[in-house]
Amino acid sequence: MADFPTYDDLFDAGEREILTKPTSFNPTIVRTPGSDVNIAMAWSAAMAEEVARSAQLAFIETHLALATREGGETLDRWVFDRYQLTRQEPQAAVVTLQLTRTEASEGVPVEVGSVFGAGNVTFETVNDVVFSAGQAGPLSVLAVAQETGKQGNVAAGTVVDVVSTLDDSTISVTNPESAAGGSIGQTDDELAAAARDFFVNARRGTLAAILTGATSTSGVDDATAVEGLEITSGLPNFRVQLVIADSDGKANAALAQRVLENLAEYRCLGVPVSVVAGVPEFVEIRISGLQFESNTNTTNVLEETRNAILAAVNGLAPAKTLQANILETAMGQIEGLIVPKNSIIEPAGDLVPGDGGVIRTTKDRIRLNED
């Protein structure tokens, strides 16, 4: 896109006009601060720059690529005006808690808004639960993190702190499943991608539409859908299995229920979709024999390689296989790195996740040129 004229461009244009055309102005004082000519030139250039900026914004807002480059409110306005899509805001993690007690002689309520914690991360219940007289539990209750963000995606068995003062001091808490769905919100690129897919998914009931219905659900970062087939005929058996995951590659029953409710607007009426909460499967990556071009900072190259492998593996969609060529492609993009044949020691072949599995790794699980 051509640049619109700036203040300096416009001032220069005015100066050229004065120097090339007969005028009563003294050309030597055009750039003398405070002179009448300088003041007139300055406010004219400033106003013209504002007009140019307005024209630029109007032009940007006619093209998705340019609106994406501008980002922020410009992109939000472009997407909403055309498709009535809004950016996903930062989300708080959701978790199902189990409450038990040792003193069960009397009935005791645990009111909505009761707070339980996992260290510095706290969760607030969204509905009431009541222990009947003689009932020790466990009782299940849905809770939401009190702050948005990925820090709320705590591991199973970590929500053990009773923060609120309850009527029964013997009540204890835990979370059988990990908390999931906490996110930082939709990026400009993710919002632009949703806009590009709008007309494709507007038909609804298609594979792409079901995936959009899943990923447009608050807290869901990625999903994979597979249509079930009859073993003998190979024909569809009228059921779709949908594996979902948040930005950490995991999900839980509460997040799966949220997806199910949202899918009512995307799946074909009468065609069931089975939503499976993704479970991270962490893998070890070991690569040896890596070489480097001369005059290369080998420490920096290894760190770039580790980051590239981390991004490639953690970018896999739920239930997708980790193929060796994914690692080779990631390493092939690193400048100064030479990757000999058969340098990938682990995994020894393609890794296929289990049912609902989401292959992920961490930096400490990636070993490069280590014996």
C-alpha positions in Angstrom: 0.0 0.0 0.0 1.3 3.4 -0.9 2.1 5.7 2.0 -0.2 8.7 2.5 1.6 12.1 2.7 3.0 13.1 6.1 3.3 16.6 7.6 6.8 16.9 6.2 5.8 15.7 2.8 3.0 18.3 2.7 5.2 21.1 4.0 7.9 20.2 1.4 5.2 20.4 -1.3 4.1 23.8 -0.2 7.7 25.0 -0.2 8.3 23.7 -3.7 5.2 25.6 -4.9 6.5 28.9 -3.4 10.0 28.4 -4.9 8.7 27.5 -8.4 5.8 29.9 -8.8 6.0 33.8 -8.8 4.6 34.9 -5.4 4.9 37.9 -3.1 6.4 35.7 -0.4 10.1 35.8 0.4 11.3 32.2 -0.2 14.1 32.6 2.4 11.7 32.9 5.3 9.6 29.8 4.5 11.4 27.8 7.2 12.1 30.7 9.6 10.1 29.8 12.7 7.5 32.3 13.6 7.4 34.1 10.3 4.0 34.6 8.7 4.8 32.3 5.8 6.1 29.6 8.1 3.0 29.7 10.3 0.7 29.5 7.3 2.6 26.6 5.8 2.7 24.8 9.2 -1.1 24.9 9.9 -1.9 24.1 6.3 0.4 21.0 6.4 -1.0 19.9 9.8 -4.6 20.1 8.6 -3.8 18.3 5.3 -2.1 15.6 7.3 -5.2 15.0 9.3 -7.3 14.8 6.2 -4.8 12.3 4.7 -4.9 10.2 7.9 -8.7 10.1 7.7 -8.6 9.0 4.1 -6.0 6.4 5.0 -8.2 4.9 7.7 -11.2 4.9 5.4 -9.1 3.0 2.8 -7.7 0.6 5.3 -11.2 -0.3 6.5 -12.1 -1.5 3.1 -9.6 -4.4 3.1 -9.1 -7.1 5.6 -5.4 -7.4 5.1 -4.9 -3.7 5.7 -7.3 -3.7 8.7 -5.3 -6.7 10.1 -2.1 -4.7 9.7 -3.6 -1.8 11.6 -5.0 -4.2 14.2 -6.9 -3.3 17.4 -10.1 -1.3 17.1 -9.8 -0.9 13.3 -9.8 -4.6 12.8 -12.6 -5.1 15.3 -14.8 -2.5 13.5 -14.0 -4.1 10.1 -15.0 -7.6 11.2 -18.1 -6.6 13.1 -19.4 -4.3 10.3 -19.3 -7.1 7.8 -19.9 -10.3 9.7 -21.2 -9.2 13.2 -18.2 -11.2 14.7 -16.7 -9.9 17.9 -13.3 -10.6 19.3 -13.1 -13.2 22.0 -12.2 -11.5 25.2 -9.8 -12.9 27.8 -11.5 -15.8 29.6 -11.4 -17.2 33.1 -10.8 -21.0 33.5 -13.6 -23.3 34.5 -13.4 -26.3 36.8 -15.7 -28.8 38.5 -15.0 -29.1 42.2 -15.8 -31.9 44.5 -16.8 -31.1 48.1 -16.8 -33.6 50.9 -17.1 -33.4 54.7 -16.5 -35.5 57.8 -19.3 -34.0 60.0 -22.6 -35.0 58.4 -25.2 -34.7 61.2 -26.9 -31.5 59.9 -27.8 -30.1 56.5 -25.4 -27.4 55.3 -25.5 -25.2 52.2 -22.5 -24.1 50.3 -23.7 -20.9 48.7 -23.0 -19.5 45.2 -19.9 -17.3 45.3 -18.0 -19.5 47.7 -14.3 -19.3 47.0 -11.7 -22.1 46.8 -8.1 -21.9 45.9 -5.0 -23.5 44.4 -2.3 -21.4 45.8 -2.6 -17.9 44.4 -5.3 -18.9 41.9 -8.9 -18.7 43.3 -12.2 -20.0 42.0 -15.7 -18.9 42.7 -18.7 -21.3 42.6 -21.5 -20.4 40.2 -24.4 -22.2 41.9 -25.5 -23.4 45.3 -25.0 -26.9 46.6 -26.5 -28.4 49.7 -25.3 -31.2 52.0 -28.4 -32.9 53.3 -28.4 -34.2 56.9 -26.3 -37.3 57.0 -24.7 -36.7 53.6 -20.9 -36.5 53.5 -20.5 -36.1 49.7 -18.8 -35.8 47.4 -20.9 -33.1 45.8 -20.0 -31.5 42.5 -20.1 -27.8 41.8 -19.0 -25.7 38.9 -16.5 -22.9 39.6 -14.9 -20.1 37.6 -11.4 -18.5 38.2 -11.7 -15.1 39.7 -9.1 -13.7 37.2 -8.9 -14.2 33.4 -5.8 -15.8 31.8 -4.0 -19.0 31.4 -2.8 -19.1 35.0 -6.2 -20.4 35.9 -5.6 -23.7 34.0 -4.4 -25.4 37.1 -3.7 -29.2 37.3 -6.1 -31.8 38.7 -5.9 -32.2 42.5 -4.5 -28.7 43.1 -7.7 -26.8 44.2 -7.5 -27.8 47.9 -7.8 -24.5 49.8 -11.1 -23.5 51.3 -10.9 -19.7 51.2 -14.5 -18.8 52.2 -15.8 -19.3 55.7 -18.3 -22.1 55.4 -21.0 -23.2 57.9 -19.2 -26.6 58.2 -15.5 -26.3 58.9 -15.0 -30.0 58.0 -15.7 -29.4 54.3 -12.8 -30.1 52.0 -12.4 -29.6 48.3 -10.5 -31.0 45.3 -10.7 -30.9 41.5 -10.7 -34.3 39.8 -10.0 -32.7 36.4 -7.7 -29.9 35.5 -9.2 -26.5 35.2 -9.4 -25.4 31.5 -10.4 -22.6 29.2 -8.4 -19.7 30.7 -7.1 -17.6 27.9 -5.6 -14.2 27.0 -8.2 -13.6 24.3 -8.2 -13.6 20.6 -5.3 -12.0 18.7 -5.6 -9.9 15.6 -4.5 -12.7 13.4 -7.0 -15.1 15.0 -9.8 -12.7 14.6 -8.8 -12.1 10.9 -8.7 -15.8 10.3 -12.3 -16.1 11.7 -13.4 -13.4 9.3 -11.9 -15.2 6.3 -13.7 -18.4 7.2 -17.0 -16.7 7.7 -18.7 -17.4 4.4 -17.2 -21.0 4.2 -18.7 -21.8 7.6 -22.0 -19.9 7.1 -23.5 -23.0 5.5 -23.3 -24.7 8.8 -23.4 -28.4 9.4 -20.1 -28.9 7.5 -16.8 -30.0 9.0 -15.4 -26.5 8.9 -18.5 -25.1 10.5 -18.4 -27.5 13.4 -14.8 -26.7 14.0 -15.7 -23.0 14.0 -18.5 -23.6 16.4 -16.0 -25.3 18.7 -13.2 -22.7 18.5 -15.6 -19.8 18.7 -16.6 -21.1 22.2 -15.0 -19.1 25.0 -11.9 -20.8 26.3 -11.4 -23.2 23.3 -8.2 -22.7 21.3 -8.2 -25.6 18.9 -10.3 -28.6 17.9 -10.3 -31.6 15.6 -13.5 -33.2 14.3 -13.7 -36.8 12.8 -16.8 -38.3 11.2 -17.5 -41.8 12.4 -17.7 -44.4 9.6 -19.2 -47.9 9.5 -16.5 -50.5 9.5 -18.1 -52.6 6.7 -19.4 -50.0 4.3 -17.2 -47.1 5.1 -20.3 -44.8 5.1 -20.9 -42.2 7.8 -22.6 -43.5 10.9 -24.2 -40.2 11.7 -22.0 -39.2 14.6 -19.1 -36.7 14.8 -16.3 -37.0 17.4 -15.0 -33.5 18.3 -11.8 -33.3 20.4 -11.3 -29.8 22.0 -8.4 -28.2 23.8 -7.6 -24.8 25.3 -4.3 -23.0 24.8 -2.5 -25.5 27.0 -3.7 -28.5 25.0 -6.3 -29.6 27.6 -10.0 -29.4 28.4 -12.5 -30.7 30.9 -16.1 -31.7 31.2 -17.3 -28.1 32.0 -15.6 -26.8 28.8 -17.0 -29.6 26.8 -20.5 -28.8 28.0 -20.0 -25.2 26.9 -19.0 -26.3 23.4 -22.0 -28.6 23.2 -24.4 -25.7 23.9 -22.7 -23.5 21.3 -22.8 -26.2 18.7 -26.6 -26.0 18.5 -26.1 -23.2 16.0 -23.5 -25.0 13.9 -24.2 -28.8 13.6 -27.0 -30.3 11.5 -30.2 -30.7 13.5 -30.5 -34.3 14.6 -26.9 -35.2 14.0 -25.1 -35.8 17.3 -21.6 -34.4 18.0 -19.7 -36.2 20.8 -17.4 -33.6 22.5 -14.2 -35.1 24.0 -12.1 -33.1 26.4 -8.5 -33.1 25.2 -5.8 -34.6 27.4 -2.2 -33.4 26.9 0.3 -36.2 26.1 3.8 -34.8 26.7 6.6 -36.3 24.6 10.4 -36.3 24.7 12.3 -34.9 21.8 16.0 -35.9 21.4 18.1 -34.8 18.4 21.8 -35.4 18.0 24.6 -34.7 15.5 23.4 -31.2 14.6 26.0 -29.2 12.8 26.5 -25.5 12.2 27.8 -23.2 9.5 31.0 -21.4 10.2 30.9 -18.0 11.9 27.6 -19.1 13.6 26.7 -18.5 17.3 25.9 -22.1 18.1 24.3 -21.3 21.4 21.8 -18.9 19.8 21.1 -21.3 16.9 20.4 -24.2 19.4 18.0 -21.9 21.3 16.2 -20.9 18.1 16.0 -24.6 17.1 14.5 -25.5 20.5 11.9 -22.7 20.2 11.0 -23.8 16.6 10.5 -27.4 17.7 8.4 -26.3 20.7 6.2 -24.2 18.4 5.8 -26.9 15.8 4.8 -29.6 18.3 2.6 -27.4 20.4 0.9 -26.2 17.3 -0.5 -29.6 16.5 -4.3 -29.8 16.6 -6.0 -32.2 19.1 -5.8 -35.9 18.2 -3.3 -35.2 15.4 -0.2 -37.3 14.8 3.3 -36.0 15.4 5.2 -36.8 12.2 8.9 -36.7 11.9 8.8 -34.3 8.9 7.2 -31.7 11.2 10.4 -31.6 13.2 12.5 -31.7 10.1 10.6 -28.7 8.6 10.9 -26.7 11.9 14.7 -27.3 12.0 15.1 -26.6 8.3 14.0 -23.0 8.8 16.8 -22.2 11.2 19.6 -20.2 9.5 23.1 -21.5 10.2 21.9 -25.0 11.2 22.8 -28.2 9.4 20.6 -31.2 10.0 22.2 -34.5 9.0 20.1 -37.5 8.0 18.8 -39.6 10.9 19.6 -37.0 13.4 16.1 -37.4 15.1 16.7 -40.0 17.8 13.5 -39.6 19.7 10.7 -40.1 18.7 11.9 -43.0 16.5 8.8 -42.7 14.4 5.5 -40.9 14.1 3.6 -40.6 17.4 -0.1 -41.2 17.4 -2.0 -39.8 20.4 -4.6 -41.9 22.3 -8.3 -41.2 22.3 -8.7 -37.5 23.0 -4.9 -37.1 23.3 -3.2 -33.8 22.4 0.5 -34.1 21.8 2.5 -31.4 23.5 6.1 -30.9 24.8 8.1 -28.5 26.9 11.5 -26.9 26.6 13.0 -29.2 29.2 11.8 -32.2 27.2 13.7 -31.1 24.1 17.3 -32.3 24.1 19.6 -31.1 21.3 23.1 -32.6 20.9 23.0 -34.0 24.4 24.4 -37.5 25.1 
